[in-house]
Amino acid sequence: MERIFESHSLLRGFIRAQEKAADKWGLQIDFAQGYWTPPLCPRSAYEVEKNQIEQTLGMQALVSLTDHDCIDAPLLLRVVPAMHETPVSLEWTVPFQSAKFHLGVHNLPGARAQEWMDELKACTAQPSTERICDLLSTLHEIPEVLVVFNHPLWNLYANPAAEFARNLEDFLAFNNGHLHAFELNGLRRGEENRQVAELAASWQQIVVSGGDRHGCEPNANLNLTNAASFDEWVQELRRERRSQVLFMPHYRDSRVARFYQTFLDAVASYPDHSDGAARWDQRTYHPGHDGSMQPLSLLWARVPGFLQAILNVARLPESTHLLSKFRSSPGPLAASRPEISIQEEGA
């Protein structure tokens, strides 16, 4: 995380401000270990996606939710009788050479899901090319599992471009045969998604929908299918190599405004939050003085004044309705192409 912050001048300034303020509130920010959790609980996130599909498109919803290197959310959902068929899925972080790639691993066998999670986490902690290849090969042998290369062209950790390109080429040379699709991401630029489609074609892959929605907005693209179950859809992708991706109208909204709205969602209060984490500092975790991960709300008596002032200013566009006007201002892609629908067969 610190590497990402350091790659942007404004964020570098934010880091320096935190370092100067750390002595005042007794905690040095550790961007490498700190993390936040989304404002929606698993069931609410599931229902946001389900409602978009059923209410907007009038179709049966098949939803696979993924967390970073964690399967807790789908396991919780499967306890609910109406959601017992929820796929057990995750976004697996794969360190490879000097890069880190993200793979969507969907529909793990429920009986062995925790064993798989333990193996994948162990590989992330101590990766090797051989270990990664072996795990992907074994996952490929499970007919109902779907492995998607998420946002393959997103140089998330700001490596030098040429180095990242070499890492990507090497990763695909080793593992493309055990991947089942590349992701078109609902929060990435249209040009990047077109380049992903071209990359997929060059590796004889198909593309599927996906996204990095961490707020309250439903995903901006969807896969269309007549499959009656997630297992059936996986077979449609893996055996028939058929995929149809629909980009929803809000994909054409300003990406800056959409990201900003996600930030506002993250720092908003939710009195009815199922986990009791109503405030943003109850959903943000950081190492405490003893090194254990704790909510920020337990590490300070109140939100530091400088940070509260930043949040108050940040919320102004929402309170004055400027954000909604800015959000609906189309970018250069939207002006000429309001929706993108990609259909592939027999790649």
SEMAR-653215 format. One line per 2 residues: number of its first residue (from 1); their letters; for each residue x negated, y, z of C-alpha. Coordinates in steps of 0.001 Angstrom, whole numbers, m for minus. Layout:
! residues N
NUM) A) X/Y/Z; ...
END
This chain:
! residues 347
1) ME) 0/0/0; m2812/2423/857
3) RI) m4336/1857/m2581; m1050/2900/m4208
5) FE) m829/6017/m2045; m4442/6936/m2796
7) SH) m3794/6789/m6562; m1402/9785/m6425
9) SL) m2517/13280/m5390; 711/14198/m3577
11) LR) 692/10914/m1661; m2980/11390/m802
13) GF) m1995/14700/775; 705/12916/2762
15) IR) m1857/10433/4080; m4161/13247/5176
17) AQ) m1274/14986/6973; m453/11770/8832
19) EK) m4083/11312/9837; m4220/14831/11264
21) AA) m938/14366/13092; m1791/10908/14435
23) DK) m3455/12241/17579; m307/14175/18442
25) WG) 1981/11153/18485; m514/8483/19439
27) LQ) m460/6144/16453; m2704/5999/13394
29) ID) m666/5039/10337; m1789/1771/8766
31) FA) m470/1736/5190; m1970/m1693/4551
33) QG) 219/m3413/7150; 3222/m1132/7596
35) YW) 6413/m1964/5732; 10104/m1108/5660
37) TP) 13175/m3239/5112; 16061/m2218/2829
39) PL) 19110/m568/4358; 21531/m3290/3242
41) CP) 21757/m6601/5058; 21676/m9738/2846
43) RS) 25448/m10092/2640; 25963/m6420/1752
45) AY) 23256/m6600/m921; 24865/m9731/m2351
47) EV) 28276/m8060/m2443; 26913/m4947/m4191
49) EK) 25694/m7141/m7059; 28743/m9406/m7056
51) NQ) 31164/m6466/m7124; 29409/m4825/m10072
53) IE) 29724/m8007/m12138; 33285/m8848/m11149
55) QT) 34785/m5358/m11014; 32908/m3656/m13852
57) LG) 32577/m6551/m16286; 35418/m8779/m15089
59) MQ) 33151/m11833/m15097; 32204/m14545/m12615
61) AL) 29122/m13525/m10644; 25983/m15623/m10212
63) VS) 23618/m13754/m7884; 20070/m14649/m6858
65) LT) 18562/m12344/m4216; 14811/m12252/m3608
67) DH) 12682/m10764/m841; 8917/m10394/m1004
69) DC) 7397/m13704/139; 10413/m14579/2269
71) ID) 13529/m16772/1919; 15345/m15711/5081
73) AP) 18065/m13778/3230; 19320/m16591/977
75) LL) 19118/m19084/3847; 21319/m16782/5933
77) LR) 23790/m16383/3079; 24084/m20143/2617
79) VV) 25486/m20401/6152; 28594/m18501/4977
81) PA) 31025/m21054/3478; 31887/m18842/500
83) MH) 28167/m18413/m285; 26845/m21899/394
85) ET) 25683/m22247/m3228; 23509/m19115/m3092
87) PV) 20142/m19941/m4729; 17151/m20058/m2399
89) SL) 14824/m17603/m4112; 11910/m15268/m3422
91) EW) 9481/m12887/m5074; 6112/m14560/m4679
93) TV) 2973/m12384/m4496; 200/m14071/m6489
95) PF) m3317/m12647/m6069; m5236/m13398/m9252
97) QS) m8761/m12129/m9882; m8577/m8415/m8940
99) AK) m4829/m8088/m9568; m1675/m9177/m7814
101) FH) 1279/m10417/m9840; 4839/m11003/m8702
103) LG) 6771/m14097/m9706; 10475/m14599/m9154
105) VH) 10843/m18185/m7926; 14544/m18989/m8073
107) NL) 16688/m21904/m6945; 14266/m23853/m4773
109) PG) 15676/m27202/m3613; 17416/m26427/m323
111) AR) 16099/m29501/1527; 12465/m28521/886
113) AQ) 12815/m24749/632; 10922/m23974/3841
115) EW) 8117/m26375/2902; 7799/m24610/m432
117) MD) 7804/m21229/1280; 4974/m22318/3554
119) EL) 2920/m23554/595; 3449/m20373/m1414
121) KA) 2553/m18145/1550; m580/m20186/2214
123) CT) m1621/m19746/m1411; m1060/m15985/m1206
125) AQ) m3239/m15851/1897; m6025/m18003/388
127) PS) m5584/m17989/m3371; m7591/m19760/m6029
129) TE) m6939/m20212/m9720; m6712/m23982/m9301
131) RI) m4282/m23726/m6388; m2012/m21257/m8228
133) CD) m1983/m23423/m11363; m1187/m26567/m9369
135) LL) 1722/m24926/m7554; 3211/m23530/m10749
137) ST) 2826/m26870/m12473; 4643/m28615/m9626
139) LH) 7433/m26007/m9588; 7814/m26461/m13347
141) EI) 8440/m30168/m12819; 11565/m29399/m10730
143) PE) 14320/m29078/m13387; 16550/m26679/m11444
145) VL) 13795/m24177/m10533; 13346/m20985/m12550
147) VV) 10028/m19119/m12489; 10137/m15561/m13879
149) FN) 7155/m13273/m14403; 8435/m10075/m12794
151) HP) 7485/m6677/m14291; 4357/m8191/m15926
153) LW) 3045/m4856/m17259; 3421/m2926/m14009
155) NL) m90/m2256/m12770; 1263/m1976/m9251
157) YA) m2069/m1698/m7453; m3529/898/m9857
159) NP) m6437/m1211/m11104; m8431/156/m14065
161) AA) m6296/m436/m17170; m8831/m2592/m19022
163) EF) m9427/m4723/m15930; m5686/m5203/m15392
165) AR) m5249/m6204/m19045; m7975/m8854/m18684
167) NL) m6404/m10180/m15492; m3020/m10429/m17211
169) ED) m4454/m12176/m20261; m6319/m14696/m18107
171) FL) m3306/m15318/m15876; m1097/m16090/m18866
173) AF) m3770/m18233/m20506; m3784/m20441/m17397
175) NN) m107/m20370/m16465; 2215/m19351/m19304
177) GH) 3185/m22984/m19946; 4684/m23184/m16459
179) LH) 6573/m19867/m16580; 10127/m19814/m17908
181) AF) 10804/m16154/m18719; 9498/m12589/m18433
183) EL) 11524/m9960/m16596; 13011/m6816/m18090
185) NG) 13190/m4613/m15017; 16130/m2321/m14302
187) LR) 13903/254/m12604; 11064/372/m15125
189) RG) 10868/2715/m18122; 12535/1750/m21382
191) EE) 9225/1842/m23237; 7614/m510/m20729
193) NR) 10536/m2944/m21049; 10170/m2927/m24832
195) QV) 6468/m3702/m24429; 7365/m6562/m22080
197) AE) 9732/m7944/m24740; 6882/m7783/m27262
199) LA) 4484/m9440/m24807; 7020/m12201/m24180
201) AS) 7427/m12827/m27897; 3661/m13023/m28361
203) WQ) 3543/m15762/m25684; 6666/m17497/m27035
205) QI) 8673/m16565/m23968; 12222/m15321/m23474
207) VV) 13221/m12316/m21367; 15742/m12146/m18525
209) SG) 17213/m9399/m16361; 15853/m8349/m13000
211) GD) 15079/m5339/m10886; 13512/m3827/m7812
213) RH) 16606/m2308/m6254; 15777/m1570/m2622
215) GC) 18635/804/m1865; 22387/700/m2405
217) EP) 22473/907/m6200; 23425/m2282/m8069
219) NA) 20910/m3646/m10529; 20732/m1734/m13813
221) NL) 20606/m4811/m16045; 22288/m8203/m16070
223) NL) 22159/m11515/m17881; 25326/m12534/m19698
225) TN) 26172/m16227/m19800; 29066/m18664/m19966
227) AA) 27336/m20956/m17457; 29586/m21993/m14583
229) SF) 26765/m22391/m12045; 23235/m21165/m11413
231) DE) 21844/m24632/m12174; 23610/m24598/m15528
233) WV) 22221/m21150/m16323; 18689/m22307/m15494
235) QE) 19086/m25158/m17993; 20349/m22683/m20581
237) LR) 17135/m20739/m20158; 14669/m23596/m19768
239) RE) 16034/m26089/m22305; 18008/m24049/m24822
241) RR) 15771/m20964/m24483; 18770/m18646/m24722
243) SQ) 19061/m15327/m22886; 21239/m12260/m23344
245) VL) 20357/m9147/m21331; 22712/m6203/m20895
247) FM) 21486/m2847/m19589; 24192/m1089/m17600
249) PH) 25113/2587/m18176; 23262/3836/m15083
251) YR) 19970/2640/m16603; 20077/5802/m18725
253) DS) 20228/8051/m15644; 17120/9944/m14611
255) RV) 14636/7475/m13090; 13292/10200/m10809
257) AR) 16777/10786/m9427; 17390/7039/m9061
259) FY) 14151/6578/m7107; 14994/9613/m5017
261) QT) 18416/8175/m4249; 16753/4939/m3142
263) FL) 14601/6962/m756; 17704/8702/620
265) DA) 19406/5317/1018; 16371/4079/2947
267) VA) 16316/6972/5434; 20098/7188/5903
269) SY) 21850/5937/9035; 24186/2941/8925
271) PD) 26141/2697/12212; 27697/m634/11206
273) HS) 24429/m2303/10153; 24786/m6011/10943
275) DG) 21322/m6263/12532; 21869/m3183/14690
277) AA) 19156/m1313/12743; 21243/1801/12161
279) RW) 18347/4272/11770; 15491/4174/9270
281) DQ) 12838/4005/12011; 14514/825/13305
283) RT) 14034/m705/9836; 10407/404/9400
285) YH) 7670/m1756/10922; 4120/m901/11935
287) PG) 1389/m2502/14072; 1718/m1438/17702
289) HD) m1159/m720/20037; m1466/m4454/20703
291) GS) m1513/m5238/16966; 1950/m6838/16825
293) MQ) 4463/m5607/14226; 7175/m3481/15823
295) PL) 9906/m1096/14644; 8723/2501/14656
297) SL) 11618/3293/16981; 9813/1348/19722
299) LW) 6472/3051/19072; 7598/6638/19580
301) AR) 10028/8315/21936; 11505/10333/19069
303) VP) 10805/11038/15414; 7794/13418/15238
305) GF) 8847/16984/14482; 6811/17315/11293
307) LQ) 8365/14120/9914; 11899/15146/10863
309) AI) 11356/18462/9067; 10236/16609/5928
311) LN) 13341/14405/6039; 15640/17389/6526
313) VA) 14195/19111/3469; 14307/15881/1462
315) RL) 18035/15516/2130; 18892/18983/816
317) PE) 19466/17961/m2833; 21992/15370/m1696
319) ST) 23857/17720/634; 24078/20412/m2066
321) HL) 25170/17886/m4770; 22153/18786/m6912
323) LS) 21010/15165/m6997; 24184/13897/m8695
325) KF) 23843/16563/m11400; 20167/15747/m11938
327) RS) 20844/12004/m11957; 23291/12289/m14864
329) SP) 20858/14315/m16975; 19710/11821/m19629
331) GP) 16053/11245/m20291; 14562/10989/m23791
333) LA) 15430/7285/m24061; 19061/7752/m23069
335) AS) 19665/10541/m25541; 19142/8208/m28478
337) RP) 19985/4818/m26973; 22451/4776/m24076
339) EI) 22476/1000/m23716; 20061/m1769/m24638
341) SI) 21274/m5294/m25236; 18665/m7934/m26020
343) QE) 19566/m11422/m27117; 17014/m14133/m27752
345) EG) 17328/m17694/m28963; 14770/m20372/m29579
347) A) 11710/m18351/m28609
END
